[in-house]
Amino acid sequence: MVFCHAVRFWHGMRLPHFSANAGIGVLSLVLLRFAAGADSALHALLKHRVAAKDNVSMLLAQPVISAKECKKTAQRDLKKLLKSAPIECQEHLRQFYCQLIEDSQSFNTCANLSDEQGLQYFECIARPIQGQKAARTAFASDCGVDSVASSRKGTKASRKIPWRLDVPGKLRIAFLIVAHRAVKNVQRLLHRIYDSSHVYLIHIDRKSPAIKTELDRFVAGSRLAESVHTFSEVDVTKGSSDLLRISILGLRWLLKLRPTKGEELPWDYFVKLSEFDYPVAPRHALQHYLWLHKGLNFVGLDACSSSTCARHLGTACAGATYSFVSTLRMHKPLSFGMHFARGSEWVALTFDFAKYLILEIDRPFSAMHEIWKDCLLLYQPDEAFFQTAILNSRFCRHHVSMTLHHIPAVLLERQTHGTHDEIGTRSPNVFSREDLASLVDALQPRFFARKFLDVTVEPTSELCRRLDDFNQERELNTGKPTWQGFLHWLEDNFTMWAQLEGLTLGQNWTCPAGAMGESCDEVRIHLLGRLGSGKSAMAPARAGRWSPETWLLQIRGSRDLTVLLSERFAVPMPALQSLVGTSTLGVALLATRVGTGWRGERGEFDGHVSVIPVTSHSARDIHLAIYWGPIVPNADTDIQAAVDWMTPDGTKCGQTKVQLSKESHLSGSPLGVVMPHACARMARPGTWATRTRLQGATGKTSSAEFELREFAVYASFEDLTVVQMQRFFGLQLLHKPEDPQHELV
């Protein structure tokens, strides 16, 4: 479990965070400078500063020591530990110690902070190591050379950010599932989240070969082999770097995949899950949510990211964890300039960040390589690596500090993993009925919950059945479209619209009408219904808040076709352009919608969207829905959105201002901005538009301005052209999705 307790563990003491811009004197730090031939006085000072006995007095005193000398020192400093450790682990412990020496001896200047309890914290500046390429003199974070961040110079936006209109949801997810023993849990999890468009990679603990055999047999028997893959590389010991290594191995494997036909990337998001996770939202809800936040990484940070985190040493051997608390009595030194953080290991990463991370890990002296080496010597580094990496990467402003999981309260008890584990890991409680109630009432979107130990026994099985109610896909609500005359219009224009969309209707479907766009006598449109959010509207994800307006139609010709008619959201073009324009604000505008019948408590439209009758216009029922989110940790939400409303002739008829509220982001709900009275009085058909500008509370804060976002107002549906409708709505042939339920039971 994450070290979210780090500050509490140290009796609530919050230590100042070191900054590259802060003066050492301001932080009241003592500089210790080491050189070859350190005298006995410095040697004694070190012993006092490190609060240790003779065992680590040489750790920072010796500038460079040979491998032979290091092994001798390890034999002395780790004497008691080596005596009690298994024979097969003694060499491993010596190597760990020497790696610590190698990392630490590159520091020649260290700031040493000691709290009232004698806990030692170091932040150090490196020097070149003899015989190696010159190293950085201080840790150089890639966040400072972010191509996005470096483009934001000055206090005004360099240009207006354009929009593109697109149907939400086209996105491929790469899931990594970490399994140890609960094979039935994994099978049920796959059953609930499976979609042939996604890819699933499952790591089974190497000490459980029978579990892998059973799971492989299940995958082959259910014909999921093209989408589901398994591997077993790591013998997992908790508290060590094993779980982190699984994540990196999984990313390396997934990055080797090739894109499917017509796609630029093999996948868009990496989502890490466990055998103890269970979905609490429909598949489409997660897909729509990630699509809406495309370009942002979900990496949760705990409170110590703004203070000083515990940096215990740790390693594992022969199924046991070693924490070195009483042996070395110190935390691992931190390179000056590195922003260290901790948080949950359950992350969701973009393809671009994952690719950058793996490439940089393999590049010596890079920021990510240094962080990787640093974390491998830490206790429970799987809950520190991704947090530290994102804050020091060029993606530091493409980051949301939250997880997609609901995690129950963490147990106070610690579980140690061997006789030499003096720290122990903490785990969340099992999911309970109380968690179900709090999950339903939670504001923040949640797509998975944990911890479900065995989904085949009660009461866990009953809780899973109740959660399955939330997981139902969008149900079909019968009813007529509120667009008067739409079905007749669509019968006349379907063929042209299908050609504009590039739909392949198939050889067996014909429309014998004369010219394209003429009425097709054999085509009849039957409305099957509107896809609603159903029970998921009350579920933890409340999927209706980011799901498009969608109608299911049956096109009856010589061969019937089922078609989805879906609303297009307006999103920045490209997606990261919004992050460029808003990065100094610390928030990003993600998407907008225009519609009627706004229900702010649900964050949904009950009426028309994008194509609006003039009667709704004159009734002042039009709202602009703004989706936004923070892109840096602890972003300032004292940001205002100013929306100009533009008439069809391009004149401004009024302006509406709204404050971005933290609550709206946490709930995933968009902000509703109402059209001014002056504009409602000018109601007339045509192409209207909004122009949005984000600005800070003061004139000194940067602002971001977006180009016009259009919507159509009509008096009669017959006045609308196919091009207008195709601009605001998309047509998609519905291919019945694979239903693995009969295969997976």
N, C-alpha and C positions, 0 to 999 in steps of 0.2 A: 504494500500500500504506500501511497505517496507520503513524503515527509511533510505533509501539510501541518503536522504538529511540531515542526522544527522550533518555532519560536516558543511555543508552550513548553516543549521538552526542556528548553533552557530557562525554565521558570519565568517565561514571559519576557525575557530580556530582549529588546530590539536594538540591534547594533546598527550604526550608520553604514549605509551602502557606500563602498568605495567608488569614486568616479575619476575618470581620467582628467576631468576638468577641475577637480577639487584639489586645493593645496594640502600638502601633507600636514602643515601646521594647523590648518583648520580642523582636520580630523584628529588632531592630537596624537599623531602616530610617531613612533620612534623608528628612525631609519637605521638599519644595520647594514653596513657595507663589509663584504667579505673579500679576502684576497688570499693568494697563496702564502703559506707560512704564517697563518694566523697564530698570534701569541696566546699564552695561557690565560691572560686577562679576558680576551675576547672569547676564548673557549669557555671560561667560567660564566661569562655574561650569557652566552648561548644556553648553557645548562639552566640558568635561571629563567631566561625568556621562554624556553620551550617547556618549562615546568616538568622536566624529566630528570632521570638519573643518568648514569653513564651510557645507557643504551642508545640514545639518539643524540648525544652531544656532538657527534661528528656530522650529523645530517646536513646542516647548513654551514658548518665551519670549514669543511674540506671543499675547495673549489672544484677539483677534478680528482677522482680516484679511479684506479684501474679495476677491471672485472675481478682480478685476483684479490685485490685489497677489499673489494666490496663483499666477496664471499666470506673472507675472514671476519669482517665486521659483522656481517649477517649472523655468522655462527656465534659471535659474542652477544650481539644485541637481541637475538631471537632465541637465546639459549634455552630458556624455560619452555618456550613455545615449541621449539624443535624437539625437545626431549619428550613432550607428551603427544606430538603429532605422529600419525602413521608414517612408516618409513617411506612409502610411495609419495607422500606429500612434502617431505622435507626439502627436496630440491625445488619444488614449485614455490614454496614459501620463501626460499632464498632468492629465487628469480624475481618474485614480486617485490621483495625488499630492494633488490638492486635496481629494479625499474623505477621505484620510488626515488632512489638516490640519483639515478640518471636524470629523471625529470627535475628534481630539486637542485641539482648541482649546476644547472644552467642559469640559476638565479644568482645575481651578484648584489642586488639591492632588494631588501625586503622591508615592508612596513609591518610591524608586529603590534597586534592589539590583544590585550588580555582583559577579560571581564572580571567581575568580582569573584567568580567561582574558579578562576584560574584557567578557563578554557582559552586556548590559543587560536588566533586567526592570523594568517599571513597573506599579504598581497605583494607579489614580487615582480621585479623587472629582470628580464633575461639578459644573458650575454652570449656571444658565440661560443660554441663548444669546440674544443680543440679537435682539429682534423675534420670538422664538418663545415658545411656551407654556413655563412654568417646567418644567425637567427635574428628574429625581430628583437628589438631592445625592449619592447613591451608588446603585450598582446594587441594585435591589430584587428579589430572587429570589422567584418565585411558590411555591417550595417551602415558604417560611415561612407562606404563607397557604393551604396545601393544605386543602381541606375535610375530607379524611380525617385529615390530621395534626392539624388544629385540634380534632378531636372527641375526641382521646385525652388527656384531662386527668386528672391523678391517677395513682395507681399500680395501681388495680384496674380490671378490665373493668366497663363501665357496665351491661352486661346479657349474658346468655348468647346465643351466636350460634346461630341455628337452622340446620337442615339441609333440603335438598330432595334427593329421590332422582330421578336422571335417567340415561338411557342416554348414554354418551359419544359424541361424534363429530359432532353436528349443528353444523357451523361452516363458514362460507364464507371463502375466502382470496382476496385480491386480490394477484396476482403482478405485479411490475414487472420486466421483463427488459431489461437494457441490452445492446444489440448494436452491433457496429462492422462486422464483416466475415465472421464465421463463421456463415453462414446455415445450413449443414448441422447445426452444433451446436445452433442454436436449434430447428430442426425436430425433432431427436432429443430435445432437452430437453422440448419440448411433448408429444411422443409419450409420454414417461415420466411426466410429471406431470399430464397433462390429465384433467380431470373437469368435466363440464358444469355442476356446481354452483358452480365457482369462476370467477373472471374473470382474464384475462391481458392485460396491457398491455405492448407491446414498443416500446421506443424504438430507432430505428436512426439511427446517426450521420448527420448531414445531408450529410456529404461522400461518403456511399455510397448515392446514389439507386438504383443498380442492385440493391443488396441489398434495399432496401425493396420494389422492384417484384417481385423474385423471392419474397420472403416473403409479400407480399400475394397473389400468385398461388397460392402454396402454401396459405394459409389459406382462400381462396375455394374452391380445388379440393377441400379436405378437409372442407368444410362446417363449419368452426369459427367462422364469422363472428360468431355470437351471443355467443361467449365470449372470442374472441381479437381484440384491436384493436391497431393499430400507429399510431405517430406519429413524426415526424422534425422536431424543432424546433431542436436544438442541434448545432453543429459542434464536436465535442469536442476539447479540447486538455488533455492530462493535466497535473496539477499546478495547474490553475486551478479556478475555481468551476463549470465546466461540468457535471461529474458531479453536483454538489449541485443545480444548477438542474434537471437531469433528474428527480431525485427529487421535488423540490417541484412541478414541472409534472405529474408522474405522479400525485402525491397530489391535486392540484387536480382533475384529470380524474376520478379514481376517486371523489372525494367528491361529484361531481355525479350519480353513479348513484343510481337509486331502488331501494328494497328490493323484493325479490320478494314475491309474494303470501304473506301470513301471517307475514312477517318484519319485525322492527323496524328493522334496519339493512341497508344494501346489501351490506355485508361485515363480517367480524369482525376479520380480521388483514390487514395489509399486509406482504408478504414481498418483499424485494429480491433479485434474482438477476442473474447475468451470463451472457453467451453461453459463458463458459468453466466454468460450473458443471454438475454432474451429480448426480442424486439417488442416495443410498446407503441409502434406506429406502423402504418401500411408502408409497403415498399415504395409506392409512388411519392409518399410524403418526404422520405429521406432524399429521394432523387430530385424532387422539386426544390427542396431546401438547399441542397448542395449546388444545384444549378444556379439558384438565385445568388449564392455567395461564391460563385466560381472565381477562383484566383486567391481566395482567403484560406489560410491554414487554421485548423481548430486545435490549439495546443493549450490546455489549461495550465495556469500558473497558480501556485499557492502564495500565501502572504509573504513568505520569506524572499520572494523575488524583488521586493522593494526594501529589504533589510539585508541580513546576512544569514545564509542558509548553513545548516550543519553539513560538513564535508568529511564524514567518517571514511576511513580506509576500509577496504573489504575485498576479499577474494574467496574462491571456493576450491575445494579439492576432495575427491573421494566422497562426494555427497554431503560434505560439511562446509559451513561458512566460517571464515576467520575475519574478525573485525579489528584486531590489534589495539583495542581501547586501552587496556592496562599495560600492553607491551610497549607501545610507542607513545601513548598519551598525548596525541596531537591530531589536529585535522590536517588534511592535505593542503599544502600551500596553493594559493590561487594566483594565477598570472594577472598582473596589474592590467586593468582595462577589460578583462573578461567579465561580462555580466552573467553571473551564475544564477540559475533558478531551478526550482523543482516543481513538480505537479504530477497529474495523472498520466499513466502510460497509455491511456486509451485516447489516441490522437486520430485526427483525420487530416491527411496531408495532400497537397496538390501534386500532380505529376511533376511539374516544373521544380518545386522545392525538393521533392524526393530525388530527382535526377541530379540536381545541383549538390545535394547532401552527399550522395554516394560518390560522385566524381571528386568532390573536395576532400572527402575522407581519405581517398587514395593519393592525394597530392601532398607530399611532405611540406611541412612548415605552413600550410594553409590554416586558416582559422578553424575550419571544421576538423582538420586532422589533429590540431592541438586539443580541441575539445574532446574528440574521440579518445585520444591517449589519456587525457585527464580523467575522463569518466570511467575508463576501464579499471582504474585503481580505487574507485569509490565503492562504498557499500550501497547496494540497490540503485545502480546507475540508470536502470530503465526508467526511473522517475526523475531523471535530471538531464539526460542527454538531449532529448528533443526540445525541452524547454530552453536549455542553454544555447543550443544550436540555432533555434529560430530567433532568439534575441540578438545573436551576434552574426546573423546571416544577412544577405542582401534582400531577404524576404521579411525583415523585421517589421516592415509596415504593410505586410500582407497577412496579418495575424489577428485572430480572435481568441481571447483568453477564456475559452470555455470548452467543455467536452460535450459530446452527443449523448452521454450516459446519465442516467439517474443512479446515484451511488448512495446506499443507506449510510447511516452514521457509522463511523469507524470505531471498532472495539478498542477499549483501553488496554486490554491485555496484548502483550507482545509474544510472538512465537519465535523462538530461537531455532537455529538450524545447525545443531552441533554444539559440542561442549565449549568451543572457542568463539562462538557467536555471542558477544556481549551487548548487542544492540537489539536485534530481533525485528521482525516485520510486523506490521499491524494490518489487519484486513477489515473490510466492511462487514457489517452484520448481514445475515441472510435476508432476502427480500420477504416482507411480511404484509399482512393486510393493512397495517398502518402505513407502510410505504406505498401501497396501492392508492390509498386515500390521498396521501400527500402528493403523489405523482399526478393524479387527476387535477388537483388544485394548483399545481405548480405553474408559475408564469413562464419559465424558461422552456423552450422546446427541448424535448427529450425523445430519442429514437430507440434507445436500448436501456435496459436496467440490469442490475446485478445485485445480489449474488444468488444464483439458483443452483443448489448443490446437486439435486437429483430430480429431474422433471418427471420422472416416472412414478414418484410416490407422493402421497398427500402429506401436508397441505400444498406443497409446491405445485403439484399437477393442477390442482384447482385454481391456484393463482394464475398459472399459465393459460388456462382456459378463459379466465376472465380477461386477461390481457389480449387473447386472440380476438375478442370482440373489438378491441381497438385496432387490431391489425387488418381488419377487413378492408379490402380495396373499395374504391368509390362505387357506391350502389347507384342503380339507375332509377331516377325519379320520373315517373310518367307525367306528362304535361305538355302544353303547347308553348311554342316560343312566343315571347312577348313582342317580337317584331311582326307587326301587322303586314301580311302579304309576303313574308319571307319565303315560305315553301314554294309558292308559285314562281317567285323570282328565281329561286335556286333551280327549279326544274328547267327554266329557260336558259340558265347560264352555267349549269354544272360542267358541261363539256369544256367550255372555255376556261373555267376556273381550274379544272383538273389539269389542263395543258399548261397553264401558268405555273402550277405547283410542280409540274414534272411528274405527275402520277402515272404509273404504268397500270392501265386498267385491265390488261390481259386480252388475249386473242378471242376469248369467248364472250367478251362484253362488247356490244355494238350499239351505236346510236345512229339510226338511219336518217337523221335530219340532213338537210342540204348543206348549208354553210355553218361553219363553227360559230356558235353563239346563238343560232336559231333554236327554236323550241324543238325538243326531241320527243316525238310522239310516244315512243316506247319507254321513256324515262319517267318514272314517278318517284317522288320523294316521300318516304314514310319516316316520320319522327319516332324513333324508339324511346327517346327520353333524354333527360339532362343528367349528367354525372354529378352527383352531389358529394359532399364530404361525409355525410352519414354519421355513424357513431364516432368516426375519427374527428368530427368537429368538436366533440367533447373530450377527446383523448389527449394524452400529453403532447402530441405533436400539433393538434388542432390544424389538420392539414389544409383546411379551406383557406387559411390565411395566405398561403402562397401557391395554391392550385389555380390554374386558369379556368375561366368559364368554358365548359365543354359540353357539346351536344352530340348524341349518337344518332346517326342517320342511316337509313337503308335506301340505297339507290336501286330501284327496280327497273332493269332493262332486260335484254335477252338473258342476262346473268346478273343476279343480285350481288351488290357490293355493300359492305358495311363501312361507313366513313365516320371519322371523328372530325368535328368542326371545333377548333380550339382557339381561344383568344391568344393574341400575341402580347407579351409584356414588352415595355420599352426598357432596354438595358444599355448602359454606356458602351460605346464602340471604340476600340475593343474593350473587353471587361476591365483590364488593368488600367485603361486610360482614366477611369474614375479615380483610381488610387493615386495616379500621378497628380490629378488636379486637386485632390482633397487631402493629400498626405500631411500637410502642415496643420490641418484642422484635426487630424486624428480620427476622422470618421469618413465613411464613403457612402455615396448615394448608389444603391444597388439596382433599383428598378422603379418604374412608376406604372400605374394603371389609371384609367379614367372611367368613371361609371356613375350609376345612379343607385339609389336605395342603399346608401352606405350605412353599415352597422359597425360602429366603432368598437363596441365591446367584443365583437367577434373578428374584426379586421377583415370583413368580407362585404362584397356588393350583393344585394338581393335583386337588383334591377338590371338595366342594360349596361354593357361595357363597350367602350371604344366607338361603337356605332349607336347613336342616341337619338331618339325622336325629339323633335323640337318642342313638344309638349312638356317633356321632362326638363328641357333646358329652361323654359320660361318659369317652371315651378321652383327654380333654384334648388334642384336636387342633384346637381353634378358635383362630384368630389374628385380630386386628384389624390391617389394613394401613393405615399412615398415609402419605399423600403430602404432602410439605411442600417449601418452597423459600424462599430468602432473597428479600426484597423491597427491600433496600437494598444498595448496594455494601459489601463487606467486613463483612457481617452477623456478629454474634457468634453462633456456633452452640453456645455453652454453655447450651443450652436443654433442658429436660426435659419429656417428655410423661407426665402421670399419667393413667391410664385406670382409671376405676371400672367394675366389671361389675355389672349390675343384673339381678335375677331377675324373672320375670313378675309377681310381686306388688309390685315396686318397691323391694325391699330390696337393699342393697349386700352382695354376697357376697365381694368382694375387690377388690384394687387391684394394677395392674402399672405399673411406671415404666420408662421407657426414655429414654436420652440421644439427642438428635438428633445424628447424625454427619454431618460435612461430606461424607464419602465417599458416603453414601446419596443425598444430593442430587445430587452430581456425576454419579453413575451413573444417576440417574433412577429408582432403585429405591425402593419404599416401605419403611418400617420395619415389621417384624412384631412385634406385641405379643401374647404368649401369654396365654390365660385362666388364672387362678390355679387351683391344686389344689382349693381350697375350693369354687370355683364348679363345677368338673367333678364333684365328689362330689354336688352338688345337682341333677344333670341331670334335667330334666323338660320336657315339651312346653310351648309357650307362646311369647309374644313377649318375648324377652330384649333387653337394650340395653347400650350402653357410653356413658360420659360422659367426655369428654376435656378436659383442661386443660393448656395450655402455660404454663410458668413458667420464669423465669430462675434462675440459680444462687444468687442471694441474694433475700431477702425484699423488697429495695428495687426489684427489677425488676418491671415490670408483668407481668400474666398475662392470659390469654384463656381463657374457659371456653365450651364448646359444649354445646348441648342434647343430649338423649338420641339416640343413633343405634341404631335397632332392627334386629333380625334374628329370624327365625322358627326355632323348633326343633319338630320333629314326631315322633310315634311312627308314624303311618300317614299316607300322602299323602292319603288320603280325608278326613282331619280338617281339611285346609287349605281355606280359602275362596278363591273367585276374587278377592275384594278383597285378601286377603293376598298372593297370587301377583302380582297386578297392581301391588301396591305395590313389590315387589322386582325384578320383571322386566317388560320392555316387549315388546310384539308389534309387528312392522313388516312390512307387505307388501313383498316384495322385487321391485322393478322392475329388470330386467336393466340394469346400467349401460352407457352407451355405450362401445363398444370401438373406438376410432379407429385401431386398429392397421392394419386393412386400408386405411384411408384415408390414413394418414400415412407409410406405407412409401415 
